[in-house]
Amino acid sequence: MTSDSRTESRNTSLRQAALDYHEFPKPGKLEIRATKPMANGRDLARAYSPGVAEACLEIKADPTTSSRYTSRGNLVAVVTNGTAVLGLGNIGPAAAKPVMEGKAVLFKKFANIDCFDIELDESDPVKLAEIVCALEPTFGAINLEDIKAPDCFIVEQLCREKMNIPVFHDDQHGTAIVVGAAATNALRVTGKKFEDIKVVSTGGGAAGIACLNMLLKLGLKRENVWLCDIAGLVYEGRTEEMTPQKAAFAQKTDLRTLDDVIDGADLFLGLSGPGVLKPEMVAKMARQPIVFALANPTPEIHPDEVKKVAPDAIIATGRSDYPNQVNNVLCFPFIFRGALDVAATEINDEMQIACIEGIAALARATTSAEAAAAYQDERMEFGPEYLIPKPFDPRLMGVVASAVAKAAMESGVATKPVPDMKVYKDALDHSVFKSALIMRPVFAAASQAERRIAFAEGEDDRVLRAAQAMIEETTDKPILIGRPEVIAVRAERAGLKIRPGVDFEIVNPENDSRYKQYWQAYHKLMERKGVTPDLAKAIMRTNTTAIGAIMVHQDHADSMICGTFGQYLWHLNYITQILGTKEHQPVGALSLMILEDGPLFIADTHVHTEPTPEQIAKTVIATARHVRRFGIEPNIALCSHSEFGNLQCTTGRHMREALEILDSEPRDFIYEGEMHIDSALTPDLRARNFPHSRLEGPANALIFAIADAASGVRNILKTKGGGLEVGPILMGMANRAHIVTPSITPRGLLNMSAMAGTPVAHYG
């Protein structure tokens, strides 16, 4: 097969994959789901007649309550007539629908904003604006999309004049905002300022004009802007292909072509077409030229061509396969989020500049672990190849939306100001980081004391990112066990700011001054259990879990975390050897699963394969203590194949015996058993089978009589139920050690460090 035929085959395969994505398992990318139950006549009477009349009358009396009683306050319309679909041109409204559906999906994915796509068969800009204006009662904001220039300018202006909700043409302002953020950071890298640079731009369409106008607001001088289009330079007196928007950038000059004006340019801004900028033109630009070649799918010049003539160039494109992708998704979901949350009447310049500043600042901060996981092969450290954050950086929501909301309030366009900006930003972060809200009490408790947390697998990239987050977000001190040179290289490769020996302590298994103290301490503990001095020496050189446990034993660390690789019970063996005492023995492993409808705790998932009734009872008691760490009152169900004595199976007998042990003393928490999982989670079903159950409502903790069952439920909830796991929490070891699982994320390790960092006096 020739190279051309292979390329054709690959393109055909990609095309079919894209079509299949849109067609299966059901056509399109959107569906509508109810947010309230519709299970019985009572629900129907509230949702529709007669109950719906009450909401209607409230809105009639006060129209502003429509956002309280309907979805309007979180609903955006994406409106197009399909006259300028990116990369496809004037394909009409019906053919534009897949793009608009995609835009709606991005709104939902990145900012949890509900969205309807509306494709209108109307080419007259005035009539199109009238239709859009008539939609105001339905939507909280309007996103205009893919309308050709200059019609888009007319539509947006008319809508903004007549409507009292935000109207935002993303092709213009979204592109301008992301370009503004990228340019801000590119100038920071080069040491230049907006007011001093020369800008040459190609493309006089909506996006190009909006970008130039935005750069002017950031400090660029109009006389330093040279705009070119299909007819050449825009100059005073030119009549061909002119619009009022282009005329605003006309230069008084005899120069006529892009090649004429590119000499000495600091920034090339391309929003035109492929191959417009030639390598020889780049060679004429200033030192460290900034080349934004944003045409899609083929840029004005390919980055490798730029680098051949200007190795020090800073480059951005619209493509995802090159660094610095200028992607509107960095902006529009979050600027709408902020605007909707304060019920802004418009999206003004102050809000757009706040968006720019937020995006630019985020790129200069340490890269998030979540973004790094989504872009594993890319180096994400602020500099020439990392000017703007990645779309999957979860911090965008909190940083950008809160900055936009604050700017709306300060500029006077917010009709429902946020009373506490910190609380608002925290809420935005919680909506992205599912564990953040429920972990708040744990982090608050951990902040009461500065704890030293040793990580056994200190060379792991996830551990390095967790250590960075610990330093930035907590008072705890990470201690990393590993080779310093490996840790340094991996931290630098990951773009982390932390440095070994400066920001955190390192314990080098190959060369640590405490080596003799450690092996002798381990040998003393294990000399009557078959461990010779030579074996103790070898373990303290090679076994980082044992090293971490000895550090805690010697009071060189307050707690340790291990398990990012390897088998749980292997790690547990060494922890029990070193840290196990008469008072502190492993009781069980507790996993918190954060689900869409709330938290659910599961135990014992790892420690006891087939626990005895006494071990089950201890697990229940320990679970109650740990559930309270999260500010939740325990409601514990002892789960079995048997339900309230109806089977004489082993798990049923063990659960009944455990219940007797628990009942033998007063308890300050609610528990019940033995029962099926569905009875534990469904109060109505439980009431039919056992009306006098002690449980109140759904159980929030499930205890199993066999680890296979507990671990299976945990994994099903995680892989199929979309559950996010916090844990496993090793109960019974006085919070001195925790063993995670190899699937742990950096955020999960940060959560576990907070669990380990809570003062021992609080929890066993």
C-alpha positions, 0 to 999 in steps of 0.5 A, a space after each residue: 500500500 502506498 503512502 497516499 493510499 494509507 493516508 486515504 484509508 486513515 481519513 476514511 476510517 476517521 470519517 466513519 468513526 466521526 459519523 458513527 459517533 454522531 449516529 450511535 447509540 442514538 442520533 445526535 449529541 443531546 437529550 432532555 432529562 427531567 430534574 424532578 421525579 415523575 413517579 406518581 400522581 402527586 408528582 404529576 399534579 405538582 409538575 403540571 396541572 394544577 400545581 404548575 399554576 402556582 409557579 406561573 402566577 409567581 412569575 407573572 407577579 415578579 418576572 425576575 422569579 423565572 430563574 427561581 422557578 424554571 431553568 431559565 437562569 441556567 439556560 443558554 441558546 446557541 443560535 446560528 443561521 449557518 452562514 459561516 461555519 468554521 472551516 466549512 463556510 455557508 453550509 446552511 442552518 440544517 448542516 450547522 446543527 451538529 456543530 451547535 449540538 457540539 457547542 451545547 455539549 461543551 457548555 454542559 461538560 465544562 460549566 454545567 450550563 444547560 443549552 438548546 441549539 437553535 438553527 434559523 433559516 434567516 439570512 437577513 441580519 435585521 430579521 435574524 436579530 428580531 427572532 433572537 430578541 423574541 427568545 428572551 423570555 426563555 433563556 438566561 443568555 444568548 450565544 451567537 455562533 457561525 454568522 458571517 461578517 459583517 452580518 454578525 456585527 449587525 445582529 449582535 449590536 441589535 440584540 445587545 441594544 434590545 435585550 436585557 440578558 447577555 448576548 455574546 458572539 463567541 466567534 468574535 469575543 471568545 476568540 479575542 479573549 483567548 488570543 488576548 490571554 495568549 498574547 499577554 503571556 507571550 509578551 511576558 515571556 519575551 519581555 515586551 509590552 503591548 504599547 510597544 509592539 507592532 502587530 500585523 494581522 491577516 483576516 478582516 472577518 469577525 474574529 480578526 477584527 474582534 481580536 484587534 479591538 481586544 488587543 487595543 483594550 489591552 494597550 496596543 496602539 492603533 497606529 501599530 496595527 497593520 491589517 491585511 486581507 484578501 485584497 492586501 493591506 487595509 489603507 486609507 482610500 481603499 474601496 475594495 472588500 472594505 467594511 466599516 470595521 476594517 476601515 477603523 484600522 486603515 493605515 496612511 501609507 504607500 505599502 500594499 502587501 503583507 510582505 511589505 509590512 511584516 518587517 520588524 513585526 513583533 506579533 503576527 495574528 493570522 485568522 485567514 487561510 492556509 499558507 498566507 505567511 511565508 517563511 521568508 516573511 517570518 525571517 523579517 520579523 523582530 527578535 523572538 517573533 510571536 506567530 499566532 497562525 490560527 486558521 483551521 484546519 491548516 494554519 497560515 504557516 506550519 510551526 516547523 516552518 517558522 522554527 526553521 527561520 526563527 528558532 526563538 519564535 513563540 507560536 500558537 495555532 488553532 490545532 490540538 496537535 501543536 502547543 498553544 492551541 487557541 481554543 474558545 472552550 477556554 473562555 465561553 463556558 466560564 464567562 457564561 457561568 459567571 454572567 449567569 450566576 450574577 444574572 448579568 444584563 450583558 457581558 461587557 469589556 470589564 468581564 472579558 478582560 477579567 476572563 483574559 487575566 484569569 486564563 493567563 494567570 492560570 497558565 502561569 500557575 502550576 499545572 493541575 494534576 487533572 490536566 496533566 493526566 489528560 495530556 500525558 505526553 505534553 510538557 506543561 510548564 509556563 513558557 514559550 510552549 505553554 502560554 495558555 492552560 488546557 481545556 481540561 484544566 478543572 481550575 478554569 471554572 473557579 478561576 475564570 467564572 469567579 473573575 467574570 462574576 466579580 467584574 460584572 458586580 464591580 461594573 454594575 451589570 450584575 442584578 444578583 450579586 454574589 454575597 461572598 466571592 470566596 464562598 462562590 469560588 469554593 462552590 465552583 471548585 466543588 462542582 468540578 472536584 467532586 470530592 472537595 465539598 465532602 472533604 472540607 471537614 477533613 481538611 479543616 481538621 487537618 489544618 489544626 496541626 502541621 503534620 509530616 506525611 511520608 510517601 513511600 513511592 516518592 518517585 511516582 508522578 502522582 505523588 509529586 503532584 500531590 506533594 505540590 498540592 499539599 504545599 500549596 493548599 495545606 499546612 502539612 509537610 510531604 516527605 518523599 522516599 526515593 532517589 533525589 535525582 529521579 525525583 528532581 528530574 520527574 518534578 522538572 519534567 512535570 513542570 512542577 515548582 517544588 524542588 527536592 530538599 528545598 520544598 520538601 524532605 527526601 529520604 534516599 533509600 540508597 544513602 540516608 544518614 539514618 540508615 543504621 538507626 532504621 535497620 537496627 530499629 526494624 531488626 529489634 522489632 523483627 529479630 524473633 520473627 526470623 529477620 536477621 541483621 543482614 535481612 533488616 539491612 536489605 529491607 531498609 535499602 529496598 523496601 520503601 513501605 517498610 522505610 516509611 513505617 519505620 519513620 513513623 515508628 521513630 517519630 520522623 513522620 506522623 503518618 505514611 501513605 503507600 500503595 500506588 503500586 503493588 498488592 494491598 496485603 503486601 503493604 499491610 504486612 509491613 505496616 502491621 509488623 512495624 506499627 501494629 501494637 496491642 492497641 492498634 491493629 488493622 480493623 478494616 479498609 473503608 472506601 468513600 464512594 462519592 456518587 451523584 446522589 451523595 456519599 456512600 461508605 463501603 467496608 471492609 474492602 481489603 483487610 479481612 478476606 472473611 472477617 469473623 463476627 468480632 472483626 465485623 463488629 470492630 469494622 462497624 464501630 470504626 466506620 462510624 468514627 470515620 464517617 463522622 470525620 466527614 461531618 456525616 452521621 453514620 447510618 450503617 447497614 450490615 449487608 448479607 445474602 440473608 435478610 433479617 434471619 431468612 437464610 442460614 448462610 455463613 454471611 448471614 450467621 456472621 452478621 447476626 453474631 456481629 449484631 449481637 456483639 454491637 447490641 451488647 453495649 450502648 452505641 452512639 450511632 445507628 446500625 441495623 442488619 442483616 439485610 440486602 443492599 437494596 433494602 439498605 438503600 431503599 427505605 420503602 422496601 425495607 419498611 415492607 420487609 422489616 417495619 421496625 428497622 432502626 435505620 432512618 432513611 437510606 443507609 450511608 454505610 454498607 458493611 459486608 461479611 466478605 471482602 469480595 463483596 465489598 470490593 466488588 460493590 466498590 469497583 462497580 460503583 467506580 467503573 460503572 456508576 461514575 463514583 469517585 473514591 476517597 480511600 481506602 482508609 485504613 482503620 485501626 492504625 491510629 491514622 499513622 498509615 494508609 494504603 491506597 490502590 494503584 488506580 489512585 489519582 493525584 487528587 486522591 492522594 491529596 485527599 488521603 494526605 488530609 486523612 492522614 494529616 488529621 490529628 491522631 487524638 481525633 480518630 483511631 
